[in-house]
């Protein structure tokens, strides 16, 4: 039997370590997800295959709607592609040679081999190849919230942070060489603009390069790599972005900018990425007609802003301890009538429920035959941002008495004022004060 231990030079350092362990338990997204009824997993379905419950899927959809709206404003065209592809598709892209150990085994159907896709770039290459393009068409920005599957080792699986199924906030930008800098700059702006909305401030930028000595992991074309790495380095320098360089962290087809976050608990990991690719467009024989009438090969930027929605949700849950901003919270307000048997109070509670629901607020009512304190505590555990406590005075005056999550003070306002306050908080994406404690 193997026993592990850890020791510290001083009592203070030991106490700090124990405090950190307790903090890690409180922030574990798996614990928070269970308390808030967001997602579940079951070995009968399969390890690493989490399922999103109604409230968790609400958060997921809000993230999807948020990032798609931002992308649409920037001219992205969203597509939907299948979760499987032929082995030949991935042999063409090079993933089969460089990545097949991370794929699920091939499936034989009618003499043809298919795999669950681990990434989406080959599908998007084929969408570009579907018709001829002029230089006037570029840049073409193809985006997708895409379901992907990777065979991760069972020991590395961790809730929705690292699973065998996940959904990438993926996009591929087909550009001319002259458009690399402007398009890359726009991606960087989108990353940092998104981080502001989520109050993400602890991150660092990494220029991930190939290891020239590794001819197995990376596409073997020194000239292509030198061109791509120098181009990406120049773009980062021109944009004035502070970054460090790391050898051996590139994708097999090209260098990339990784934005690594330092979560409240645990080691840093990559949240957003933008990769420069001269390789795959040539492998798929992609072309456009240039100004001089000749065929040219486009350059592709692979980018993910939220990374995978699953991992991003896990990150936000742990950063906020589940105290999500109002716009993202699965239940934004819960109505708790003081007495369940009062017909007049019940009627007003349902009238308020309909009023808020019809105005786009995710609201529910707790009419269980439990004491008021029990129902209030349940709402606190589930991290509901606004608790609406209704009694006879609220019925008589047509008002709302609300309490913010984590606070004891109650404020009473007209229901119209309450609705206006919620809508403003949703539109401005204010941070939940409880998340800052």
C-alpha positions as CSV (number, residue, x, y, z in Angstrom):
1,X,0.0,0.0,0.0
2,X,1.4,3.4,-1.0
3,X,1.0,6.3,1.4
4,X,1.5,9.9,0.4
5,X,2.3,12.7,2.8
6,X,3.1,16.4,2.8
7,X,4.9,18.5,5.4
8,X,5.5,22.2,5.9
9,X,8.3,24.2,7.7
10,X,5.8,26.2,9.8
11,X,2.4,25.8,11.3
12,X,1.2,28.8,9.4
13,X,2.0,27.2,6.0
14,X,0.3,24.0,7.0
15,X,-2.9,26.0,8.0
16,X,-2.7,27.9,4.7
17,X,-2.5,24.5,2.8
18,X,-5.5,23.1,4.8
19,X,-7.4,26.3,4.0
20,X,-6.7,25.9,0.3
21,X,-7.9,22.3,0.4
22,X,-11.2,23.4,1.9
23,X,-11.5,26.2,-0.6
24,X,-10.9,23.7,-3.4
25,X,-13.8,21.5,-2.1
26,X,-16.1,24.5,-2.0
27,X,-15.2,25.6,-5.6
28,X,-15.2,22.1,-7.2
29,X,-17.6,22.5,-10.1
30,X,-18.8,18.9,-9.6
31,X,-20.0,19.7,-6.1
32,X,-21.6,23.0,-7.3
33,X,-23.2,21.3,-10.3
34,X,-24.8,18.7,-8.0
35,X,-26.1,21.3,-5.5
36,X,-27.5,23.4,-8.4
37,X,-28.9,20.4,-10.4
38,X,-26.9,21.4,-13.5
39,X,-25.4,18.1,-14.8
40,X,-25.0,14.5,-13.9
41,X,-23.0,11.4,-15.1
42,X,-23.6,7.7,-14.8
43,X,-21.3,4.8,-15.6
44,X,-24.2,3.1,-17.5
45,X,-24.1,5.9,-20.0
46,X,-20.3,6.0,-19.9
47,X,-17.4,7.6,-18.0
48,X,-16.6,11.0,-19.3
49,X,-20.0,11.5,-20.9
50,X,-21.8,14.0,-18.7
51,X,-25.5,14.9,-19.2
52,X,-26.8,18.4,-18.8
53,X,-30.0,18.6,-16.7
54,X,-32.6,21.3,-17.5
55,X,-31.0,24.0,-15.4
56,X,-27.5,23.2,-16.6
57,X,-28.6,23.2,-20.2
58,X,-30.1,26.6,-19.7
59,X,-26.7,27.9,-18.7
60,X,-25.2,26.1,-21.7
61,X,-27.7,27.7,-24.1
62,X,-27.0,31.2,-22.6
63,X,-23.3,30.7,-23.3
64,X,-24.1,29.5,-26.8
65,X,-26.4,32.5,-27.5
66,X,-23.9,34.9,-26.0
67,X,-21.0,33.9,-28.2
68,X,-23.0,33.4,-31.4
69,X,-24.4,36.9,-31.1
70,X,-20.9,38.3,-30.8
71,X,-19.7,36.3,-33.7
72,X,-22.7,37.3,-35.9
73,X,-21.9,40.9,-35.4
74,X,-18.4,40.2,-36.7
75,X,-19.6,38.5,-39.9
76,X,-19.4,34.8,-38.8
77,X,-21.5,32.3,-40.7
78,X,-22.7,29.5,-38.5
79,X,-23.0,25.9,-39.8
80,X,-23.9,22.5,-38.5
81,X,-21.8,19.4,-39.4
82,X,-22.0,15.7,-38.4
83,X,-20.3,14.2,-35.4
84,X,-18.7,11.5,-37.5
85,X,-16.5,11.5,-40.5
86,X,-14.7,8.9,-42.6
87,X,-11.2,7.7,-41.7
88,X,-10.2,9.0,-45.1
89,X,-11.3,12.5,-44.1
90,X,-8.9,12.4,-41.2
91,X,-6.1,10.8,-43.2
92,X,-6.4,13.7,-45.7
93,X,-6.2,16.3,-42.9
94,X,-3.3,14.5,-41.2
95,X,-5.2,13.9,-37.9
96,X,-5.2,10.2,-38.4
97,X,-1.4,10.0,-38.4
98,X,-0.9,12.6,-35.6
99,X,-4.0,12.2,-33.4
100,X,-5.5,8.7,-33.8
101,X,-4.5,7.6,-30.4
102,X,-6.9,10.2,-29.0
103,X,-9.8,9.1,-31.2
104,X,-12.4,6.5,-30.5
105,X,-11.9,3.3,-32.5
106,X,-13.1,3.3,-36.1
107,X,-16.5,1.9,-36.9
108,X,-17.0,-0.3,-40.0
109,X,-20.2,0.3,-41.9
110,X,-20.9,-1.1,-45.4
111,X,-17.2,-1.4,-46.1
112,X,-16.3,2.1,-45.0
113,X,-14.6,3.2,-41.8
114,X,-16.0,6.1,-39.7
115,X,-14.8,7.7,-36.5
116,X,-16.4,10.0,-34.0
117,X,-14.8,13.3,-34.7
118,X,-12.2,14.8,-32.3
119,X,-12.3,18.2,-34.0
120,X,-14.1,20.1,-36.7
121,X,-11.5,21.6,-39.0
122,X,-11.8,18.9,-41.7
123,X,-15.5,19.4,-42.0
124,X,-15.1,23.1,-42.3
125,X,-12.4,22.7,-44.9
126,X,-14.9,20.7,-47.0
127,X,-17.6,23.4,-46.6
128,X,-15.1,26.0,-48.0
129,X,-14.3,23.5,-50.8
130,X,-17.9,23.2,-51.7
131,X,-17.7,26.1,-54.3
132,X,-15.2,28.4,-56.0
133,X,-14.2,31.5,-54.2
134,X,-12.8,34.9,-55.3
135,X,-10.4,37.0,-53.3
136,X,-13.4,39.3,-52.9
137,X,-15.2,36.6,-50.8
138,X,-12.4,36.5,-48.2
139,X,-12.3,36.5,-45.3
140,X,-14.9,33.8,-44.8
141,X,-15.6,33.1,-41.2
142,X,-17.2,29.7,-40.5
143,X,-18.4,29.1,-36.9
144,X,-20.0,26.2,-35.1
145,X,-20.9,25.0,-31.6
146,X,-19.7,21.5,-32.5
147,X,-20.0,18.2,-30.6
148,X,-16.6,16.5,-30.4
149,X,-15.4,13.2,-28.9
150,X,-11.9,12.3,-27.6
151,X,-10.8,9.1,-25.9
152,X,-9.3,10.7,-22.8
153,X,-7.7,8.3,-20.2
154,X,-10.1,7.5,-17.4
155,X,-7.7,9.0,-14.8
156,X,-7.8,12.4,-16.5
157,X,-11.6,12.7,-16.5
158,X,-13.0,15.5,-14.3
159,X,-16.7,16.4,-14.5
160,X,-17.5,18.7,-17.4
161,X,-14.0,20.2,-17.3
162,X,-12.5,17.3,-19.0
163,X,-14.7,14.7,-20.6
164,X,-14.9,12.4,-23.6
165,X,-17.7,14.4,-25.2
166,X,-17.7,18.2,-25.3
167,X,-18.8,21.1,-27.4
168,X,-16.3,23.5,-28.9
169,X,-17.0,27.1,-29.6
170,X,-15.1,26.6,-32.9
171,X,-14.5,28.7,-36.0
172,X,-12.3,28.7,-39.0
173,X,-11.3,31.9,-40.8
174,X,-10.3,31.6,-44.4
175,X,-8.1,34.6,-45.3
176,X,-5.6,35.9,-47.8
177,X,-2.0,36.4,-46.5
178,X,-2.6,40.1,-46.4
179,X,-5.6,39.7,-44.1
180,X,-3.8,37.6,-41.4
181,X,-2.9,40.5,-39.1
182,X,-6.3,42.2,-39.2
183,X,-8.2,39.0,-38.7
184,X,-5.9,37.8,-36.0
185,X,-6.2,41.2,-34.3
186,X,-10.0,40.9,-34.4
187,X,-9.9,37.4,-32.8
188,X,-7.7,38.8,-30.0
189,X,-10.1,41.7,-29.4
190,X,-13.0,39.2,-29.3
191,X,-11.1,37.1,-26.7
192,X,-10.4,40.1,-24.4
193,X,-13.8,41.6,-24.9
194,X,-15.4,38.3,-23.8
195,X,-13.1,38.1,-20.8
196,X,-14.3,41.6,-19.6
197,X,-17.9,40.4,-19.7
198,X,-16.9,37.4,-17.4
199,X,-14.5,39.4,-15.2
200,X,-11.6,37.2,-16.3
201,X,-8.4,39.1,-15.4
202,X,-5.8,36.4,-14.4
203,X,-4.5,35.1,-17.7
204,X,-1.3,35.0,-19.8
205,X,-0.6,34.8,-23.5
206,X,1.6,32.0,-24.9
207,X,3.1,31.6,-28.4
208,X,3.1,27.9,-28.8
209,X,5.7,26.6,-31.2
210,X,6.7,23.2,-32.6
211,X,9.7,21.2,-31.5
212,X,11.9,21.1,-34.6
213,X,13.4,17.9,-33.5
214,X,10.1,16.1,-33.3
215,X,9.3,14.9,-36.8
216,X,6.5,12.5,-35.6
217,X,4.3,14.9,-33.7
218,X,4.5,17.7,-36.3
219,X,3.8,18.0,-40.0
220,X,7.3,17.8,-41.6
221,X,7.8,21.0,-43.6
222,X,10.5,23.3,-42.2
223,X,9.7,26.1,-44.6
224,X,6.0,26.1,-43.8
225,X,6.7,26.1,-40.0
226,X,9.3,29.0,-40.3
227,X,6.8,31.0,-42.4
228,X,3.9,30.4,-40.0
229,X,5.8,31.0,-36.8
230,X,7.4,34.2,-38.0
231,X,4.1,35.5,-39.3
232,X,2.4,34.8,-36.0
233,X,5.3,36.3,-34.0
234,X,5.2,39.5,-36.1
235,X,1.4,39.8,-35.6
236,X,1.7,39.5,-31.8
237,X,4.6,42.0,-31.8
238,X,2.7,44.5,-34.0
239,X,-0.4,44.2,-31.7
240,X,1.8,44.9,-28.7
241,X,0.7,41.7,-26.9
242,X,2.9,40.5,-24.1
243,X,3.6,36.8,-24.5
244,X,6.0,34.0,-23.7
245,X,7.2,31.3,-26.2
246,X,6.8,27.6,-25.4
247,X,8.5,24.9,-27.6
248,X,6.5,21.8,-28.4
249,X,3.0,23.2,-27.6
250,X,1.9,23.9,-31.2
251,X,-0.8,22.0,-33.0
252,X,0.6,19.5,-35.5
253,X,-0.3,21.7,-38.4
254,X,0.8,25.1,-37.1
255,X,1.8,27.5,-34.3
256,X,-0.9,29.2,-32.1
257,X,-1.6,31.8,-29.5
258,X,-2.9,30.2,-26.3
259,X,-4.5,32.3,-23.6
260,X,-4.0,30.4,-20.4
261,X,-6.1,31.2,-17.3
262,X,-5.1,30.6,-13.7
263,X,-8.3,29.3,-12.0
264,X,-9.0,30.1,-8.3
265,X,-8.0,26.5,-7.5
266,X,-5.6,24.3,-9.4
267,X,-3.2,24.6,-12.3
268,X,-3.5,26.9,-15.2
269,X,-4.9,25.7,-18.5
270,X,-5.8,27.0,-22.0
271,X,-9.2,28.6,-22.3
272,X,-8.9,30.4,-25.7
273,X,-6.8,29.8,-28.7
274,X,-6.0,31.1,-32.2
275,X,-3.9,28.9,-34.5
276,X,-2.3,29.9,-37.8
277,X,-2.5,27.2,-40.5
278,X,-0.7,27.1,-43.8
279,X,-0.9,23.3,-43.8
280,X,-4.5,22.0,-44.0
281,X,-5.6,24.3,-46.8
282,X,-2.9,22.7,-49.0
283,X,-3.8,19.2,-47.9
284,X,-7.5,19.8,-49.0
285,X,-6.4,21.7,-52.2
286,X,-8.3,24.8,-51.1
287,X,-8.0,27.8,-53.5
288,X,-9.4,31.2,-54.3
289,X,-9.1,33.3,-57.5
290,X,-6.8,36.2,-56.8
291,X,-6.8,39.7,-58.4
292,X,-4.5,38.5,-61.2
293,X,-6.8,35.6,-62.1
294,X,-4.5,32.9,-60.7
295,X,-5.4,30.3,-58.1
296,X,-4.0,30.9,-54.6
297,X,-4.2,28.9,-51.4
298,X,-5.9,30.6,-48.5
299,X,-4.5,30.7,-45.0
300,X,-6.7,29.4,-42.2
301,X,-7.1,30.7,-38.6
302,X,-8.4,28.1,-36.2
303,X,-9.9,29.9,-33.2
304,X,-11.9,29.1,-30.1
305,X,-13.0,31.9,-27.8
306,X,-14.8,30.0,-25.0
307,X,-12.8,26.9,-25.8
308,X,-15.3,24.2,-25.1
309,X,-18.6,25.4,-23.5
310,X,-18.4,22.5,-21.0
311,X,-14.9,23.5,-19.7
312,X,-15.8,27.2,-19.8
313,X,-18.9,26.5,-17.6
314,X,-16.8,24.5,-15.2
315,X,-14.3,27.4,-15.0
316,X,-17.0,30.0,-14.4
317,X,-18.7,27.9,-11.8
318,X,-15.4,27.5,-9.9
319,X,-14.5,31.1,-10.2
320,X,-17.9,32.3,-8.9
321,X,-18.6,29.4,-6.5
322,X,-21.8,29.0,-8.5
323,X,-22.9,32.6,-7.9
324,X,-23.4,33.2,-11.6
325,X,-24.3,36.7,-13.0
326,X,-28.0,37.2,-13.4
327,X,-28.0,36.8,-17.2
328,X,-26.4,33.4,-16.9
329,X,-28.2,32.0,-13.8
330,X,-30.5,29.1,-14.6
331,X,-33.2,30.4,-12.2
332,X,-33.0,34.2,-11.9
333,X,-35.7,34.6,-9.3
334,X,-37.7,32.4,-7.0
335,X,-41.0,33.4,-5.4
336,X,-41.5,32.2,-1.9
337,X,-45.0,32.9,-0.4
338,X,-44.8,33.2,3.4
339,X,-48.0,31.1,3.8
340,X,-49.0,28.5,1.3
341,X,-52.6,28.2,2.5
342,X,-53.5,31.8,1.9
343,X,-55.6,31.9,-1.3
344,X,-55.1,35.6,-1.9
345,X,-51.4,35.3,-1.4
346,X,-51.2,32.3,-3.7
347,X,-53.1,34.2,-6.4
348,X,-50.7,37.2,-6.2
349,X,-47.7,34.9,-6.3
350,X,-48.9,33.3,-9.5
351,X,-49.8,36.7,-11.0
352,X,-46.2,37.8,-10.3
353,X,-44.9,34.6,-11.7
354,X,-46.7,35.2,-15.0
355,X,-45.7,38.8,-15.1
356,X,-42.0,38.1,-14.7
357,X,-42.1,35.0,-17.0
358,X,-43.9,36.9,-19.8
359,X,-41.1,39.6,-19.6
360,X,-38.3,37.1,-20.1
361,X,-37.3,36.4,-16.5
362,X,-36.5,32.8,-15.6
363,X,-38.6,32.6,-12.5
364,X,-40.1,29.8,-10.4
365,X,-42.3,29.5,-7.3
366,X,-41.7,27.4,-4.2
367,X,-45.1,26.4,-2.8
368,X,-43.9,23.3,-0.9
369,X,-45.5,22.6,2.4
370,X,-42.3,23.5,4.2
371,X,-41.4,26.2,6.6
372,X,-40.3,29.5,5.2
373,X,-36.7,29.1,6.6
374,X,-36.4,25.7,4.9
375,X,-37.4,27.1,1.5
376,X,-35.1,30.1,1.9
377,X,-32.2,27.9,2.7
378,X,-32.9,25.7,-0.3
379,X,-32.8,28.7,-2.6
380,X,-29.5,29.8,-1.0
381,X,-28.0,26.3,-1.6
382,X,-29.1,26.4,-5.3
383,X,-27.5,29.9,-5.7
384,X,-30.7,31.6,-6.9
385,X,-29.7,35.3,-7.3
386,X,-33.1,36.9,-6.2
387,X,-35.4,35.5,-3.5
388,X,-38.8,37.1,-3.6
389,X,-40.6,36.9,-0.2
390,X,-44.3,37.6,-0.4
391,X,-46.7,38.3,2.4
392,X,-50.0,40.2,3.0
393,X,-48.3,43.6,2.7
394,X,-47.0,42.8,-0.8
395,X,-50.4,41.6,-1.8
396,X,-52.1,44.7,-0.5
397,X,-49.6,47.1,-2.1
398,X,-48.8,45.2,-5.3
399,X,-45.1,45.2,-4.4
400,X,-42.1,42.8,-4.4
401,X,-39.9,42.2,-1.4
402,X,-36.6,40.7,-2.5
403,X,-33.4,39.5,-1.0
404,X,-30.1,39.1,-2.8
405,X,-28.4,35.7,-2.6
406,X,-26.1,35.6,0.4
407,X,-27.6,38.7,2.1
408,X,-30.1,39.1,4.9
409,X,-31.5,42.5,4.1
410,X,-34.9,42.7,2.3
411,X,-35.9,45.5,0.0
412,X,-39.5,46.3,-1.1
413,X,-40.2,48.0,-4.4
414,X,-43.1,48.1,-7.0
415,X,-43.1,45.1,-9.2
416,X,-42.5,47.3,-12.3
417,X,-39.4,48.7,-10.7
418,X,-38.2,45.2,-9.8
419,X,-38.6,44.1,-13.4
420,X,-36.7,47.1,-14.7
421,X,-33.9,46.5,-12.3
422,X,-33.5,42.8,-13.4
423,X,-33.6,43.7,-17.1
424,X,-30.9,46.3,-16.6
425,X,-28.7,43.9,-14.7
426,X,-29.2,41.3,-17.4
427,X,-28.4,43.7,-20.3
428,X,-25.3,45.2,-18.6
429,X,-24.1,41.7,-17.5
430,X,-23.3,42.9,-14.0
431,X,-21.2,40.6,-11.8
432,X,-23.1,38.9,-9.0
433,X,-21.8,40.6,-5.7
434,X,-21.8,37.2,-4.0
435,X,-19.2,36.0,-6.5
436,X,-16.7,38.6,-5.3
437,X,-16.9,37.5,-1.7
